[in-house]
Amino acid sequence: MRIELKKFGTVLTSRPAGKEAYLSARAYILPQDKNEPVEIDFSGVQVLSPSWADEFLTPIKNELGNNLILLPSDNSSVKASLEILMEQHKT
């Protein structure tokens, strides 16, 4: 399954909007089978903030583990936000 983040908007910046997007995805998009791989497609996203990404991606990662696949992006805000998230969640 592939989730295109541009369906949630092209400027993804606020923590409340990220949480709302996650809740919507969980209710209507995410597969019931937690073993099904889910690809996150960043194409078409102009701006992604770490706070939006944290609210959306972290709970999905917690649910799916290695079945969450973040597709590559050339967008500098996407790259920077994902790097920040990875630093924050290192243990």
C-alpha positions as CSV (number, residue, x, y, z in Angstrom):
1,M,0.0,0.0,0.0
2,R,1.2,3.5,-0.8
3,I,0.1,6.7,1.0
4,E,0.7,9.9,-0.9
5,L,1.2,12.7,1.6
6,K,0.2,15.3,-0.9
7,K,-3.4,14.2,-0.3
8,F,-3.1,15.8,3.1
9,G,-1.7,19.0,1.6
10,T,1.5,20.3,0.1
11,V,2.5,22.4,3.1
12,L,2.5,20.0,6.2
13,T,3.6,22.1,9.1
14,S,1.6,21.9,12.3
15,R,1.5,19.3,15.0
16,P,-2.3,19.4,15.3
17,A,-2.6,18.9,11.5
18,G,-0.2,16.0,11.6
19,K,-2.2,14.3,14.3
20,E,-5.4,14.9,12.4
21,A,-3.9,13.4,9.3
22,Y,-2.7,10.4,11.3
23,L,-6.1,9.8,12.8
24,S,-7.7,10.0,9.4
25,A,-5.2,7.6,7.9
26,R,-5.6,5.2,10.7
27,A,-9.4,5.2,10.3
28,Y,-9.6,5.1,6.5
29,I,-6.3,4.3,4.9
30,L,-4.0,2.1,6.9
31,P,-4.4,-1.6,6.4
32,Q,-5.9,-3.8,9.2
33,D,-3.1,-6.3,8.5
34,K,-0.1,-4.9,10.3
35,N,2.2,-7.2,8.3
36,E,1.3,-5.4,5.0
37,P,4.0,-3.0,4.0
38,V,3.0,0.7,3.8
39,E,5.0,3.1,1.6
40,I,5.0,6.8,2.4
41,D,5.3,8.9,-0.8
42,F,6.6,12.4,-0.3
43,S,6.3,13.5,-3.9
44,G,4.3,16.7,-4.3
45,V,5.0,17.8,-0.8
46,Q,6.5,21.3,-0.8
47,V,7.2,21.7,3.0
48,L,7.3,19.1,5.7
49,S,8.0,20.1,9.3
50,P,9.4,17.8,11.9
51,S,6.4,18.4,14.2
52,W,3.9,17.3,11.5
53,A,6.1,14.3,10.5
54,D,6.4,13.3,14.2
55,E,2.6,13.3,14.7
56,F,2.0,11.4,11.5
57,L,4.9,9.0,11.1
58,T,5.8,8.1,14.6
59,P,2.6,6.4,15.5
60,I,2.5,4.6,12.2
61,K,6.1,3.4,12.8
62,N,5.1,2.2,16.3
63,E,2.2,0.2,14.8
64,L,4.0,-1.2,11.7
65,G,7.6,-1.3,12.7
66,N,9.8,-2.3,9.7
67,N,6.7,-2.5,7.5
68,L,6.8,1.3,7.2
69,I,8.8,2.3,4.2
70,L,9.7,5.9,3.6
71,L,10.3,6.5,-0.1
72,P,13.2,8.7,-1.1
73,S,12.7,12.4,-1.6
74,D,14.9,15.1,-3.1
75,N,13.0,17.8,-1.1
76,S,15.3,19.4,1.4
77,S,12.6,20.0,4.0
78,V,11.5,16.4,3.8
79,K,15.1,15.2,4.2
80,A,15.8,17.6,7.1
81,S,12.6,16.7,8.9
82,L,13.2,12.9,8.6
83,E,16.8,13.4,9.9
84,I,15.6,15.3,12.9
85,L,13.0,12.6,13.7
86,M,15.6,9.9,13.4
87,E,17.9,11.8,15.8
88,Q,15.0,12.3,18.3
89,H,14.0,8.7,18.3
90,K,17.4,7.1,18.7
91,T,17.7,5.1,21.8
